[in-house]
């Protein structure tokens, strides 16, 4: 597979995804809408767009997991 997700950061206004492109040997940063997880970057390769669409469920599960951890931390602290 050409792309690999190496980092996901959830912010209030966007979700930042960092991918490694094994063909070009570079890292790419992509922004997604926090509500729909659709790509907000206009100029990314179609192949990367398809990769993100194929991994939509995995990204959503990861973000849900992060949200659960944050909620558990708040519950324990409060």
C-alpha positions as CSV (number, residue, x, y, z in Angstrom):
1,X,0.0,0.0,0.0
2,X,1.3,3.4,-0.9
3,X,0.1,5.4,2.1
4,X,0.3,4.7,5.8
5,X,-1.4,6.8,8.5
6,X,1.3,7.7,11.1
7,X,-0.5,10.2,13.2
8,X,-4.1,11.5,13.9
9,X,-4.7,14.6,16.0
10,X,-8.2,15.7,16.9
11,X,-8.8,19.4,17.3
12,X,-12.0,21.3,17.7
13,X,-12.0,22.8,14.2
14,X,-10.3,20.0,12.3
15,X,-8.8,16.5,12.4
16,X,-5.2,16.4,11.3
17,X,-3.9,13.3,9.6
18,X,-0.3,12.7,8.8
19,X,0.4,10.0,6.2
20,X,3.6,8.6,4.9
21,X,3.9,8.2,1.1
22,X,6.1,5.2,0.5
23,X,6.4,5.9,-3.2
24,X,7.7,9.5,-2.8
25,X,9.3,8.9,0.6
26,X,7.5,12.0,2.1
27,X,5.1,12.8,4.9
28,X,1.8,14.5,4.0
29,X,-0.5,16.4,6.3
30,X,-4.2,16.4,5.6
31,X,-7.0,18.2,7.3
32,X,-10.5,16.6,7.7
33,X,-13.7,18.1,8.8
34,X,-14.3,17.1,12.5
35,X,-18.0,16.4,11.8
36,X,-17.9,14.4,8.5
37,X,-14.3,13.4,8.3
38,X,-14.3,14.6,4.7
39,X,-11.0,16.1,3.4
40,X,-10.9,19.9,3.5
41,X,-7.7,20.1,1.5
42,X,-8.4,20.7,-2.2
43,X,-5.1,19.8,-3.7
44,X,-4.3,16.3,-2.6
45,X,-3.8,13.4,-5.0
46,X,-6.9,11.3,-5.9
47,X,-5.1,8.2,-4.6
48,X,-4.7,9.8,-1.2
49,X,-8.3,10.9,-1.2
50,X,-9.4,7.3,-2.0
51,X,-7.1,6.0,0.7
52,X,-8.7,8.3,3.3
53,X,-12.2,7.2,2.1
54,X,-11.2,3.5,2.5
55,X,-9.9,4.2,6.0
56,X,-12.8,6.3,7.1
57,X,-14.1,3.7,9.6
58,X,-10.6,3.1,11.1
59,X,-10.1,6.8,11.5
60,X,-13.6,7.2,13.1
61,X,-12.9,4.3,15.5
62,X,-9.5,5.8,16.5
63,X,-11.2,9.2,17.2
64,X,-13.9,7.5,19.2
65,X,-11.2,5.8,21.2
66,X,-9.5,9.1,21.9
67,X,-12.7,10.6,22.9
68,X,-13.4,7.7,25.3
69,X,-10.0,8.1,26.9
70,X,-10.6,11.9,27.4
71,X,-14.0,11.3,28.9
72,X,-12.5,8.6,31.3
73,X,-9.8,11.0,32.3
74,X,-12.3,13.8,33.1
75,X,-14.5,11.3,35.0
76,X,-11.6,10.1,37.1
77,X,-10.3,13.7,37.8
78,X,-13.8,15.1,38.6
